[in-house]
């Protein structure tokens, strides 16, 4: 009896479909690490589906360590961005578990673009990676911290379906 239940459970689990982006109303939360040339920190983001392949959201990064131990105030360590994504995983038809999303973001430090990918192992949990680059930078070059959040960066971490 135990073997039969185990076989039935394995067969049922094999039919589970971890859809990465389900369109309008879809909600994702991502938490991870942020890597820049001059600093390391944490990143958190939220995306909300507006349509079949469109989502908007917020992303925030906070610097925990700056290269060479330089001290910086909160205003230089924190960044908040509004973001727009084109979720094209289903268009590329690679896998139901993989979503690729190019997008644009407008933040406190810059206007930029990003390219991300999410892979879900289950319906609720996966991993993500994003490449970010500024297209237009804000602020002066006088403060010495203009490069924080204003350079190519990589985010990696865990992704969750809500």
C-alpha positions, 0 to 999 in steps of 0.5 A: 500500500505504501509503495502504491501511494508513493507511486501515485504521489510521484506521478501527481508531482510530475504533472505540477506546472510551475508557470513563471509569469501568469499575466494580469494580477501575477505578483513576484517578490525577489530578494538577493544580493547586489554586486557593483564594482565599488560596492556590495549590498542587498536588493529587493523587488516586487513585480505586478502583472498588468497584462499577458507580458507586461509587469510594473514594480519597485526595486530597492537596493542598499549598500552594505559595504563599499570598496576600500572601507569608505564610509557613506551616508544613507542617501548614498547607500539607498536607491529606489526604482520604479520598473517596467518589464516585458516578460517574454519567457512564454514568447521565447517558448523556452520553458514554463519554468523560465521567464526572461524579462528586459525592462527599464527603470527610473530611480533616485540615482539614474534612469536605466535598463535591465535584463533579468531571468527567473527560474522557478523550481516549484509554483512558489519558489525560484531563483533570479538574476538581473543585469542592470546598467544606467542610461542616464545618471543624476547628480554631480560628480563632486560628492565622490559617491556618484558611482554607487548605484550608477554603474553596471550591477548584478543582482542574484537571489531568490524569487517568490510567487505571491 
